[in-house]
Amino acid sequence: MRCLRLPRLIDELDRVAALRKKVAMFRQLAKVQLLLRDDFGLAPLTDAHQRDPLDLLDDRYDKAATIVTSQLPVDLWHAYLGDPILADAILDRLVDNAHRIVLKGDSMRARRAHPETTPLKEHCQPPTD
């Protein structure tokens, strides 16, 4: 398993691109059994990084599991990515074989600060779309 927060992944991609080893990094990530990509949509993507999420998903499609977490609702991903065709391609690869979980309520950090809050099962809702 490999966990990559999107902002750190972007930094790492910049570093390996400068070394001309980006393809090798993508090949390595394609072999990981489970890739967790955390914080998708947290920071804007530059034009240079717009295709990276698609390339990573494409390399892994039907070969290995990928978990994408985001506080940005899926219906706003088109606006976030800026390119509707690219957003469609990314969503197509994610949604086709996906289990989607939408969490409601306070964050887990808030729960730890106030353990008297409602049980976690009340915060999990199936998607409505």
N, CA, C and O atoms as a GROMACS GRO file, in nm:
protein
  516
    1MET      N    1   0.085  -0.118   0.000
    1MET     CA    2   0.000   0.000   0.000
    1MET      C    3   0.089   0.123   0.000
    1MET      O    4   0.196   0.125   0.061
    2ARG      N    5   0.042   0.225  -0.069
    2ARG     CA    6   0.114   0.352  -0.072
    2ARG      C    7   0.011   0.464  -0.057
    2ARG      O    8  -0.091   0.464  -0.126
    3CYS      N    9   0.038   0.557   0.033
    3CYS     CA   10  -0.052   0.670   0.058
    3CYS      C   11   0.018   0.797   0.014
    3CYS      O   12   0.129   0.827   0.057
    4LEU      N   13  -0.049   0.873  -0.074
    4LEU     CA   14   0.008   0.998  -0.125
    4LEU      C   15  -0.095   1.109  -0.115
    4LEU      O   16  -0.202   1.102  -0.176
    5ARG      N   17  -0.063   1.211  -0.037
    5ARG     CA   18  -0.147   1.330  -0.038
    5ARG      C   19  -0.119   1.404  -0.168
    5ARG      O   20  -0.004   1.415  -0.210
    6LEU      N   21  -0.224   1.453  -0.234
    6LEU     CA   22  -0.207   1.513  -0.365
    6LEU      C   23  -0.104   1.626  -0.365
    6LEU      O   24  -0.022   1.631  -0.456
    7PRO      N   25  -0.104   1.718  -0.267
    7PRO     CA   26  -0.002   1.824  -0.270
    7PRO      C   27   0.141   1.769  -0.265
    7PRO      O   28   0.229   1.821  -0.334
    8ARG      N   29   0.164   1.665  -0.186
    8ARG     CA   30   0.299   1.605  -0.180
    8ARG      C   31   0.330   1.527  -0.307
    8ARG      O   32   0.444   1.525  -0.353
    9LEU      N   33   0.227   1.463  -0.365
    9LEU     CA   34   0.247   1.392  -0.491
    9LEU      C   35   0.290   1.489  -0.600
    9LEU      O   36   0.379   1.459  -0.678
   10ILE      N   37   0.229   1.605  -0.605
   10ILE     CA   38   0.265   1.706  -0.704
   10ILE      C   39   0.411   1.749  -0.685
   10ILE      O   40   0.485   1.761  -0.782
   11ASP      N   41   0.451   1.771  -0.561
   11ASP     CA   42   0.591   1.805  -0.534
   11ASP      C   43   0.685   1.694  -0.582
   11ASP      O   44   0.788   1.721  -0.642
   12GLU      N   45   0.647   1.570  -0.554
   12GLU     CA   46   0.729   1.456  -0.594
   12GLU      C   47   0.734   1.445  -0.746
   12GLU      O   48   0.839   1.414  -0.802
   13LEU      N   49   0.622   1.470  -0.814
   13LEU     CA   50   0.620   1.464  -0.960
   13LEU      C   51   0.708   1.573  -1.020
   13LEU      O   52   0.775   1.550  -1.121
   14ASP      N   53   0.710   1.691  -0.960
   14ASP     CA   54   0.799   1.798  -1.006
   14ASP      C   55   0.945   1.754  -0.994
   14ASP      O   56   1.026   1.777  -1.083
   15ARG      N   57   0.976   1.691  -0.881
   15ARG     CA   58   1.114   1.648  -0.856
   15ARG      C   59   1.158   1.542  -0.958
   15ARG      O   60   1.265   1.553  -1.017
   16VAL      N   61   1.073   1.440  -0.978
   16VAL     CA   62   1.111   1.334  -1.071
   16VAL      C   63   1.107   1.382  -1.216
   16VAL      O   64   1.183   1.331  -1.300
   17ALA      N   65   1.021   1.478  -1.248
   17ALA     CA   66   1.017   1.534  -1.384
   17ALA      C   67   1.149   1.606  -1.413
   17ALA      O   68   1.202   1.597  -1.524
   18ALA      N   69   1.201   1.677  -1.314
   18ALA     CA   70   1.328   1.747  -1.331
   18ALA      C   71   1.442   1.648  -1.354
   18ALA      O   72   1.539   1.678  -1.424
   19LEU      N   73   1.429   1.530  -1.295
   19LEU     CA   74   1.530   1.425  -1.313
   19LEU      C   75   1.500   1.336  -1.434
   19LEU      O   76   1.573   1.242  -1.463
   20ARG      N   77   1.391   1.367  -1.503
   20ARG     CA   78   1.344   1.288  -1.619
   20ARG      C   79   1.314   1.144  -1.581
   20ARG      O   80   1.348   1.050  -1.654
   21LYS      N   81   1.250   1.127  -1.464
   21LYS     CA   82   1.216   0.993  -1.416
   21LYS      C   83   1.066   0.980  -1.386
   21LYS      O   84   1.025   0.891  -1.312
   22LYS      N   85   0.985   1.068  -1.443
   22LYS     CA   86   0.842   1.066  -1.417
   22LYS      C   87   0.776   0.935  -1.466
   22LYS      O   88   0.691   0.879  -1.398
   23VAL      N   89   0.815   0.890  -1.582
   23VAL     CA   90   0.759   0.766  -1.637
   23VAL      C   91   0.792   0.648  -1.545
   23VAL      O   92   0.707   0.562  -1.522
   24ALA      N   93   0.913   0.646  -1.492
   24ALA     CA   94   0.952   0.538  -1.401
   24ALA      C   95   0.869   0.544  -1.272
   24ALA      O   96   0.831   0.439  -1.219
   25MET      N   97   0.841   0.664  -1.223
   25MET     CA   98   0.759   0.677  -1.102
   25MET      C   99   0.617   0.628  -1.129
   25MET      O  100   0.558   0.558  -1.046
   26PHE      N  101   0.561   0.663  -1.244
   26PHE     CA  102   0.426   0.617  -1.279
   26PHE      C  103   0.424   0.464  -1.290
   26PHE      O  104   0.329   0.400  -1.246
   27ARG      N  105   0.529   0.406  -1.350
   27ARG     CA  106   0.538   0.261  -1.362
   27ARG      C  107   0.541   0.196  -1.223
   27ARG      O  108   0.476   0.094  -1.200
   28GLN      N  109   0.617   0.256  -1.133
   28GLN     CA  110   0.627   0.204  -0.996
   28GLN      C  111   0.492   0.213  -0.924
   28GLN      O  112   0.452   0.118  -0.857
   29LEU      N  113   0.422   0.326  -0.938
   29LEU     CA  114   0.292   0.342  -0.873
   29LEU      C  115   0.187   0.250  -0.933
   29LEU      O  116   0.092   0.210  -0.865
   30ALA      N  117   0.202   0.214  -1.060
   30ALA     CA  118   0.107   0.124  -1.125
   30ALA      C  119   0.115  -0.017  -1.064
   30ALA      O  120   0.018  -0.092  -1.070
   31LYS      N  121   0.229  -0.052  -1.006
   31LYS     CA  122   0.249  -0.186  -0.950
   31LYS      C  123   0.203  -0.199  -0.806
   31LYS      O  124   0.191  -0.311  -0.756
   32VAL      N  125   0.178  -0.088  -0.738
   32VAL     CA  126   0.136  -0.092  -0.598
   32VAL      C  127  -0.005  -0.152  -0.590
   32VAL      O  128  -0.094  -0.111  -0.665
   33GLN      N  129  -0.026  -0.250  -0.500
   33GLN     CA  130  -0.157  -0.315  -0.490
   33GLN      C  131  -0.268  -0.219  -0.454
   33GLN      O  132  -0.377  -0.226  -0.511
   34LEU      N  133  -0.242  -0.128  -0.359
   34LEU     CA  134  -0.343  -0.031  -0.316
   34LEU      C  135  -0.277   0.106  -0.308
   34LEU      O  136  -0.180   0.125  -0.235
   35LEU      N  137  -0.330   0.200  -0.384
   35LEU     CA  138  -0.281   0.337  -0.383
   35LEU      C  139  -0.389   0.426  -0.324
   35LEU      O  140  -0.500   0.433  -0.375
   36LEU      N  141  -0.355   0.495  -0.216
   36LEU     CA  142  -0.447   0.589  -0.153
   36LEU      C  143  -0.403   0.729  -0.191
   36LEU      O  144  -0.294   0.772  -0.154
   37ARG      N  145  -0.488   0.799  -0.263
   37ARG     CA  146  -0.459   0.937  -0.303
   37ARG      C  147  -0.549   1.027  -0.221
   37ARG      O  148  -0.670   1.035  -0.243
   38ASP      N  149  -0.488   1.092  -0.127
   38ASP     CA  150  -0.559   1.172  -0.028
   38ASP      C  151  -0.561   1.320  -0.069
   38ASP      O  152  -0.471   1.368  -0.138
   39ASP      N  153  -0.664   1.391  -0.024
   39ASP     CA  154  -0.676   1.536  -0.041
   39ASP      C  155  -0.689   1.582  -0.185
   39ASP      O  156  -0.638   1.688  -0.221
   40PHE      N  157  -0.757   1.502  -0.269
   40PHE     CA  158  -0.782   1.545  -0.406
   40PHE      C  159  -0.870   1.670  -0.404
   40PHE      O  160  -0.973   1.672  -0.336
   41GLY      N  161  -0.831   1.772  -0.477
   41GLY     CA  162  -0.909   1.895  -0.485
   41GLY      C  163  -0.877   1.995  -0.377
   41GLY      O  164  -0.942   2.099  -0.368
   42LEU      N  165  -0.777   1.967  -0.294
   42LEU     CA  166  -0.742   2.056  -0.184
   42LEU      C  167  -0.676   2.183  -0.234
   42LEU      O  168  -0.700   2.291  -0.180
   43ALA      N  169  -0.591   2.171  -0.335
   43ALA     CA  170  -0.520   2.286  -0.392
   43ALA      C  171  -0.535   2.282  -0.543
   43ALA      O  172  -0.550   2.174  -0.601
   44PRO      N  173  -0.533   2.398  -0.607
   44PRO     CA  174  -0.547   2.399  -0.754
   44PRO      C  175  -0.433   2.325  -0.822
   44PRO      O  176  -0.320   2.325  -0.774
   45LEU      N  177  -0.464   2.262  -0.934
   45LEU     CA  178  -0.363   2.195  -1.014
   45LEU      C  179  -0.315   2.290  -1.124
   45LEU      O  180  -0.395   2.359  -1.188
   46THR      N  181  -0.185   2.294  -1.145
   46THR     CA  182  -0.131   2.374  -1.255
   46THR      C  183  -0.161   2.302  -1.386
   46THR      O  184  -0.197   2.184  -1.386
   47ASP      N  185  -0.145   2.372  -1.496
   47ASP     CA  186  -0.165   2.310  -1.627
   47ASP      C  187  -0.075   2.189  -1.644
   47ASP      O  188  -0.115   2.090  -1.705
   48ALA      N  189   0.047   2.197  -1.591
   48ALA     CA  190   0.142   2.087  -1.604
   48ALA      C  191   0.096   1.962  -1.529
   48ALA      O  192   0.138   1.851  -1.563
   49HIS      N  193   0.010   1.978  -1.430
   49HIS     CA  194  -0.034   1.864  -1.348
   49HIS      C  195  -0.178   1.822  -1.375
   49HIS      O  196  -0.230   1.733  -1.307
   50GLN      N  197  -0.243   1.882  -1.471
   50GLN     CA  198  -0.382   1.850  -1.500
   50GLN      C  199  -0.400   1.704  -1.543
   50GLN      O  200  -0.498   1.640  -1.505
   51ARG      N  201  -0.307   1.649  -1.621
   51ARG     CA  202  -0.321   1.512  -1.673
   51ARG      C  203  -0.269   1.406  -1.578
   51ARG      O  204  -0.301   1.288  -1.595
   52ASP      N  205  -0.191   1.444  -1.478
   52ASP     CA  206  -0.130   1.344  -1.389
   52ASP      C  207  -0.232   1.254  -1.321
   52ASP      O  208  -0.211   1.132  -1.318
   53PRO      N  209  -0.343   1.306  -1.267
   53PRO     CA  210  -0.442   1.215  -1.205
   53PRO      C  211  -0.496   1.113  -1.306
   53PRO      O  212  -0.517   0.997  -1.271
   54LEU      N  213  -0.519   1.157  -1.429
   54LEU     CA  214  -0.568   1.065  -1.532
   54LEU      C  215  -0.463   0.960  -1.566
   54LEU      O  216  -0.494   0.842  -1.577
   55ASP      N  217  -0.339   1.002  -1.583
   55ASP     CA  218  -0.233   0.908  -1.618
   55ASP      C  219  -0.216   0.801  -1.510
   55ASP      O  220  -0.198   0.683  -1.540
   56LEU      N  221  -0.220   0.843  -1.383
   56LEU     CA  222  -0.208   0.746  -1.274
   56LEU      C  223  -0.324   0.648  -1.273
   56LEU      O  224  -0.304   0.528  -1.257
   57LEU      N  225  -0.445   0.700  -1.289
   57LEU     CA  226  -0.562   0.612  -1.291
   57LEU      C  227  -0.560   0.518  -1.411
   57LEU      O  228  -0.594   0.400  -1.399
   58ASP      N  229  -0.520   0.571  -1.524
   58ASP     CA  230  -0.517   0.491  -1.646
   58ASP      C  231  -0.418   0.375  -1.634
   58ASP      O  232  -0.447   0.263  -1.676
   59ASP      N  233  -0.302   0.401  -1.576
   59ASP     CA  234  -0.202   0.297  -1.557
   59ASP      C  235  -0.250   0.187  -1.463
   59ASP      O  236  -0.208   0.072  -1.475
   60ARG      N  237  -0.338   0.220  -1.370
   60ARG     CA  238  -0.383   0.126  -1.267
   60ARG      C  239  -0.518   0.062  -1.299
   60ARG      O  240  -0.558  -0.034  -1.233
   61TYR      N  241  -0.589   0.114  -1.397
   61TYR     CA  242  -0.726   0.071  -1.425
   61TYR      C  243  -0.734  -0.080  -1.449
   61TYR      O  244  -0.662  -0.134  -1.532
   62ASP      N  245  -0.822  -0.146  -1.375
   62ASP     CA  246  -0.846  -0.290  -1.383
   62ASP      C  247  -0.724  -0.375  -1.346
   62ASP      O  248  -0.720  -0.495  -1.376
   63LYS      N  249  -0.624  -0.314  -1.281
   63LYS     CA  250  -0.504  -0.387  -1.241
   63LYS      C  251  -0.481  -0.382  -1.091
   63LYS      O  252  -0.432  -0.478  -1.032
   64ALA      N  253  -0.517  -0.270  -1.029
   64ALA     CA  254  -0.490  -0.252  -0.887
   64ALA      C  255  -0.593  -0.155  -0.829
   64ALA      O  256  -0.658  -0.080  -0.902
   65ALA      N  257  -0.607  -0.159  -0.698
   65ALA     CA  258  -0.707  -0.075  -0.630
   65ALA      C  259  -0.653   0.065  -0.603
   65ALA      O  260  -0.536   0.083  -0.569
   66THR      N  261  -0.741   0.162  -0.620
   66THR     CA  262  -0.707   0.302  -0.593
   66THR      C  263  -0.818   0.362  -0.508
   66THR      O  264  -0.936   0.350  -0.541
   67ILE      N  265  -0.780   0.427  -0.401
   67ILE     CA  266  -0.875   0.501  -0.318
   67ILE      C  267  -0.843   0.649  -0.334
   67ILE      O  268  -0.728   0.690  -0.319
   68VAL      N  269  -0.945   0.727  -0.364
   68VAL     CA  270  -0.928   0.872  -0.375
   68VAL      C  271  -1.016   0.935  -0.269
   68VAL      O  272  -1.136   0.911  -0.263
   69THR      N  273  -0.955   1.017  -0.184
   69THR     CA  274  -1.034   1.090  -0.084
   69THR      C  275  -1.034   1.238  -0.121
   69THR      O  276  -0.937   1.291  -0.175
   70SER      N  277  -1.145   1.302  -0.091
   70SER     CA  278  -1.158   1.443  -0.124
   70SER      C  279  -1.266   1.506  -0.039
   70SER      O  280  -1.368   1.444  -0.010
   71GLN      N  281  -1.243   1.629   0.000
   71GLN     CA  282  -1.348   1.706   0.065
   71GLN      C  283  -1.430   1.782  -0.040
   71GLN      O  284  -1.532   1.843  -0.007
   72LEU      N  285  -1.384   1.779  -0.163
   72LEU     CA  286  -1.452   1.845  -0.274
   72LEU      C  287  -1.557   1.748  -0.330
   72LEU      O  288  -1.522   1.639  -0.375
   73PRO      N  289  -1.684   1.787  -0.328
   73PRO     CA  290  -1.787   1.698  -0.382
   73PRO      C  291  -1.760   1.662  -0.529
   73PRO      O  292  -1.712   1.746  -0.606
   74VAL      N  293  -1.791   1.540  -0.567
   74VAL     CA  294  -1.763   1.493  -0.702
   74VAL      C  295  -1.828   1.581  -0.807
   74VAL      O  296  -1.771   1.600  -0.915
   75ASP      N  297  -1.945   1.636  -0.780
   75ASP     CA  298  -2.011   1.720  -0.879
   75ASP      C  299  -1.936   1.852  -0.904
   75ASP      O  300  -1.973   1.925  -0.995
   76LEU      N  301  -1.834   1.883  -0.825
   76LEU     CA  302  -1.753   2.003  -0.847
   76LEU      C  303  -1.617   1.970  -0.910
   76LEU      O  304  -1.537   2.061  -0.933
   77TRP      N  305  -1.591   1.843  -0.938
   77TRP     CA  306  -1.462   1.805  -0.995
   77TRP      C  307  -1.440   1.863  -1.135
   77TRP      O  308  -1.327   1.897  -1.170
   78HIS      N  309  -1.546   1.875  -1.214
   78HIS     CA  310  -1.530   1.934  -1.348
   78HIS      C  311  -1.478   2.077  -1.337
   78HIS      O  312  -1.386   2.116  -1.410
   79ALA      N  313  -1.535   2.154  -1.247
   79ALA     CA  314  -1.491   2.293  -1.229
   79ALA      C  315  -1.349   2.297  -1.173
   79ALA      O  316  -1.268   2.381  -1.213
   80TYR      N  317  -1.318   2.207  -1.082
   80TYR     CA  318  -1.184   2.203  -1.022
   80TYR      C  319  -1.077   2.173  -1.127
   80TYR      O  320  -0.973   2.239  -1.132
   81LEU      N  321  -1.104   2.074  -1.212
   81LEU     CA  322  -1.005   2.036  -1.312
   81LEU      C  323  -1.000   2.134  -1.429
   81LEU      O  324  -0.898   2.143  -1.498
   82GLY      N  325  -1.108   2.206  -1.451
   82GLY     CA  326  -1.107   2.309  -1.555
   82GLY      C  327  -1.131   2.259  -1.696
   82GLY      O  328  -1.176   2.336  -1.781
   83ASP      N  329  -1.103   2.135  -1.724
   83ASP     CA  330  -1.120   2.078  -1.857
   83ASP      C  331  -1.226   1.969  -1.848
   83ASP      O  332  -1.200   1.864  -1.790
   84PRO      N  333  -1.345   1.992  -1.905
   84PRO     CA  334  -1.453   1.894  -1.891
   84PRO      C  335  -1.422   1.757  -1.952
   84PRO      O  336  -1.469   1.655  -1.901
   85ILE      N  337  -1.344   1.753  -2.058
   85ILE     CA  338  -1.309   1.625  -2.120
   85ILE      C  339  -1.216   1.547  -2.028
   85ILE      O  340  -1.232   1.426  -2.011
   86LEU      N  341  -1.120   1.615  -1.970
   86LEU     CA  342  -1.028   1.551  -1.876
   86LEU      C  343  -1.104   1.503  -1.752
   86LEU      O  344  -1.081   1.392  -1.704
   87ALA      N  345  -1.193   1.586  -1.701
   87ALA     CA  346  -1.273   1.548  -1.584
   87ALA      C  347  -1.359   1.425  -1.615
   87ALA      O  348  -1.370   1.334  -1.533
   88ASP      N  349  -1.420   1.422  -1.733
   88ASP     CA  350  -1.500   1.305  -1.773
   88ASP      C  351  -1.414   1.179  -1.777
   88ASP      O  352  -1.457   1.073  -1.733
   89ALA      N  353  -1.294   1.191  -1.830
   89ALA     CA  354  -1.204   1.075  -1.840
   89ALA      C  355  -1.165   1.025  -1.700
   89ALA      O  356  -1.163   0.904  -1.676
   90ILE      N  357  -1.132   1.117  -1.610
   90ILE     CA  358  -1.095   1.079  -1.474
   90ILE      C  359  -1.213   1.013  -1.404
   90ILE      O  360  -1.199   0.906  -1.344
   91LEU      N  361  -1.329   1.076  -1.410
   91LEU     CA  362  -1.447   1.022  -1.343
   91LEU      C  363  -1.488   0.888  -1.403
   91LEU      O  364  -1.534   0.799  -1.331
   92ASP      N  365  -1.473   0.872  -1.533
   92ASP     CA  366  -1.508   0.746  -1.598
   92ASP      C  367  -1.424   0.632  -1.541
   92ASP      O  368  -1.475   0.523  -1.516
   93ARG      N  369  -1.296   0.657  -1.520
   93ARG     CA  370  -1.208   0.553  -1.466
   93ARG      C  371  -1.233   0.527  -1.318
   93ARG      O  372  -1.213   0.415  -1.270
   94LEU      N  373  -1.276   0.628  -1.246
   94LEU     CA  374  -1.305   0.611  -1.103
   94LEU      C  375  -1.442   0.551  -1.077
   94LEU      O  376  -1.455   0.460  -0.995
   95VAL      N  377  -1.542   0.599  -1.145
   95VAL     CA  378  -1.681   0.563  -1.115
   95VAL      C  379  -1.717   0.424  -1.166
   95VAL      O  380  -1.799   0.356  -1.104
   96ASP      N  381  -1.657   0.381  -1.275
   96ASP     CA  382  -1.694   0.254  -1.339
   96ASP      C  383  -1.685   0.135  -1.242
   96ASP      O  384  -1.775   0.052  -1.240
   97ASN      N  385  -1.580   0.126  -1.165
   97ASN     CA  386  -1.560   0.012  -1.075
   97ASN      C  387  -1.553   0.057  -0.929
   97ASN      O  388  -1.483  -0.004  -0.849
   98ALA      N  389  -1.625   0.162  -0.894
   98ALA     CA  390  -1.605   0.224  -0.762
   98ALA      C  391  -1.712   0.188  -0.660
   98ALA      O  392  -1.826   0.158  -0.694
   99HIS      N  393  -1.671   0.194  -0.536
   99HIS     CA  394  -1.762   0.198  -0.422
   99HIS      C  395  -1.745   0.339  -0.368
   99HIS      O  396  -1.635   0.379  -0.331
  100ARG      N  397  -1.854   0.413  -0.361
  100ARG     CA  398  -1.844   0.552  -0.319
  100ARG      C  399  -1.906   0.568  -0.182
  100ARG      O  400  -2.017   0.520  -0.156
  101ILE      N  401  -1.833   0.634  -0.094
  101ILE     CA  402  -1.881   0.660   0.042
  101ILE      C  403  -1.878   0.811   0.064
  101ILE      O  404  -1.775   0.876   0.045
  102VAL      N  405  -1.991   0.864   0.105
  102VAL     CA  406  -2.000   1.007   0.136
  102VAL      C  407  -2.021   1.019   0.286
  102VAL      O  408  -2.116   0.965   0.341
  103LEU      N  409  -1.932   1.090   0.350
  103LEU     CA  410  -1.941   1.108   0.495
  103LEU      C  411  -2.014   1.237   0.526
  103LEU      O  412  -1.997   1.337   0.456
  104LYS      N  413  -2.092   1.234   0.630
  104LYS     CA  414  -2.167   1.352   0.675
  104LYS      C  415  -2.125   1.384   0.818
  104LYS      O  416  -2.081   1.296   0.891
  105GLY      N  417  -2.138   1.509   0.857
  105GLY     CA  418  -2.114   1.545   0.996
  105GLY      C  419  -1.974   1.596   1.022
  105GLY      O  420  -1.900   1.631   0.929
  106ASP      N  421  -1.939   1.600   1.149
  106ASP     CA  422  -1.810   1.652   1.192
  106ASP      C  423  -1.696   1.561   1.146
  106ASP      O  424  -1.715   1.442   1.123
  107SER      N  425  -1.580   1.620   1.133
  107SER     CA  426  -1.462   1.542   1.097
  107SER      C  427  -1.422   1.452   1.213
  107SER      O  428  -1.466   1.472   1.327
  108MET      N  429  -1.338   1.354   1.184
  108MET     CA  430  -1.288   1.266   1.289
  108MET      C  431  -1.205   1.344   1.391
  108MET      O  432  -1.203   1.309   1.509
  109ARG      N  433  -1.136   1.448   1.345
  109ARG     CA  434  -1.059   1.530   1.439
  109ARG      C  435  -1.152   1.597   1.539
  109ARG      O  436  -1.121   1.605   1.657
  110ALA      N  437  -1.266   1.643   1.491
  110ALA     CA  438  -1.364   1.705   1.581
  110ALA      C  439  -1.422   1.600   1.675
  110ALA      O  440  -1.449   1.628   1.792
  111ARG      N  441  -1.442   1.478   1.623
  111ARG     CA  442  -1.494   1.368   1.707
  111ARG      C  443  -1.398   1.335   1.821
  111ARG      O  444  -1.441   1.312   1.934
  112ARG      N  445  -1.268   1.333   1.790
  112ARG     CA  446  -1.170   1.303   1.894
  112ARG      C  447  -1.166   1.412   2.000
  112ARG      O  448  -1.145   1.385   2.118
  113ALA      N  449  -1.188   1.535   1.958
  113ALA     CA  450  -1.188   1.647   2.052
  113ALA      C  451  -1.313   1.645   2.139
  113ALA      O  452  -1.311   1.693   2.253
  114HIS      N  453  -1.424   1.590   2.084
  114HIS     CA  454  -1.552   1.584   2.156
  114HIS      C  455  -1.610   1.444   2.143
  114HIS      O  456  -1.702   1.423   2.064
  115PRO      N  457  -1.560   1.346   2.219
  115PRO     CA  458  -1.602   1.207   2.203
  115PRO      C  459  -1.748   1.181   2.237
  115PRO      O  460  -1.798   1.072   2.210
  116GLU      N  461  -1.817   1.277   2.294
  116GLU     CA  462  -1.958   1.256   2.329
  116GLU      C  463  -2.051   1.275   2.209
  116GLU      O  464  -2.173   1.264   2.225
  117THR      N  465  -1.996   1.302   2.090
  117THR     CA  466  -2.079   1.322   1.971
  117THR      C  467  -2.140   1.190   1.925
  117THR      O  468  -2.113   1.085   1.983
  118THR      N  469  -2.222   1.197   1.822
  118THR     CA  470  -2.296   1.080   1.775
  118THR      C  471  -2.205   0.972   1.721
  118THR      O  472  -2.092   1.001   1.682
  119PRO      N  473  -2.251   0.847   1.719
  119PRO     CA  474  -2.169   0.736   1.669
  119PRO      C  475  -2.131   0.756   1.522
  119PRO      O  476  -2.203   0.821   1.446
  120LEU      N  477  -2.018   0.701   1.484
  120LEU     CA  478  -1.965   0.716   1.349
  120LEU      C  479  -2.062   0.664   1.243
  120LEU      O  480  -2.072   0.724   1.136
  121LYS      N  481  -2.135   0.555   1.270
  121LYS     CA  482  -2.224   0.497   1.167
  121LYS      C  483  -2.329   0.597   1.121
  121LYS      O  484  -2.379   0.586   1.009
  122GLU      N  485  -2.363   0.695   1.203
  122GLU     CA  486  -2.462   0.795   1.162
  122GLU      C  487  -2.404   0.895   1.064
  122GLU      O  488  -2.478   0.972   1.004
  123HIS      N  489  -2.271   0.897   1.047
  123HIS     CA  490  -2.206   0.991   0.958
  123HIS      C  491  -2.186   0.936   0.818
  123HIS      O  492  -2.152   1.013   0.727
  124CYS      N  493  -2.205   0.809   0.797
  124CYS     CA  494  -2.185   0.747   0.667
  124CYS      C  495  -2.318   0.737   0.593
  124CYS      O  496  -2.414   0.680   0.645
  125GLN      N  497  -2.323   0.791   0.475
  125GLN     CA  498  -2.443   0.790   0.394
  125GLN      C  499  -2.408   0.740   0.254
  125GLN      O  500  -2.304   0.777   0.201
  126PRO      N  501  -2.494   0.658   0.194
  126PRO     CA  502  -2.468   0.622   0.055
  126PRO      C  503  -2.489   0.746  -0.033
  126PRO      O  504  -2.568   0.833   0.002
  127PRO      N  505  -2.420   0.755  -0.145
  127PRO     CA  506  -2.439   0.870  -0.232
  127PRO      C  507  -2.580   0.877  -0.285
  127PRO      O  508  -2.645   0.775  -0.303
  128THR      N  509  -2.628   0.998  -0.309
  128THR     CA  510  -2.765   1.018  -0.354
  128THR      C  511  -2.777   1.026  -0.505
  128THR      O  512  -2.888   1.031  -0.557
  129ASP      N  513  -2.665   1.028  -0.578
  129ASP     CA  514  -2.675   1.041  -0.724
  129ASP      C  515  -2.650   0.913  -0.795
  129ASP      O  516  -2.656   0.908  -0.918
   0.00000   0.00000   0.00000
